[in-house]
């Protein structure tokens, strides 16, 4: 009888050890999945588009949203690409999103750590300048990716300076400002400190695609767009109410 009890006890101990080993194996695999990061690239009345920075070799990403940063997050979908569109949002409501990577292994799904929570703000109708700034940033980063360069951040401070310059171009189309100063003094006027800087200007184009095509077809402008010297950019747009001429500015900088 004692031998049977000892044998059963030994079997249970062996099974427990195997279970612990299996749990450790899954946990170790999950740690290797990695932690992604996420940004919100577009917000409309009823949807938001997010971009996910890839992390290692994974199968895809699970997307979770909540009504507050510390609220309860519910999965709203999954994607195997670096972008995902969250649907059925209320335009007057703020949301928070976070993602985690997953990898399939046989019939198991191994998940990694959640990204930080990122805010999806309420829908605010964009001006033409704001809309074009984001579109041009996307086009610039597409070209930079092809050239093997890092993406440029869209800086609100540089964009504010670029909008000043775009309006000035309607008075004097030049890299010299209407008051006779160098174009980059617009940055010092706004207390922006930089280690390297460049400016592209254009006039007459009717869309971001058209102005980007013209800039990329110009050697000097293309060099600014693809330069490794910059980490951020600002985009300015102004349409003269009298002549209906459009003016465009890109300011590149390493702040």
ABEGO torsion letter per residue (X at the ends): XAAAAAAAAAAAAAAAAAAAAAAAAAAAAAAAAEBBBBBBABBBAABBBBBBBBBEBBABBBBBBBABAABBBBBAEBBABABBBBBGBBAABBBBBBBBBBBBBEABBBBBBBBBBBBBBBBBBBBAAAAAAAAAAAAAAAAAAAAGBBBBBBBAAAAAAAAAAAAAAAABBBABBAAGBBAAAAAAAAGBBBABBBBBBBBGBABAAAAAAAAAABAAAAAAAABAABABBBBBBBBBAAAGBBBBBBBBBBX
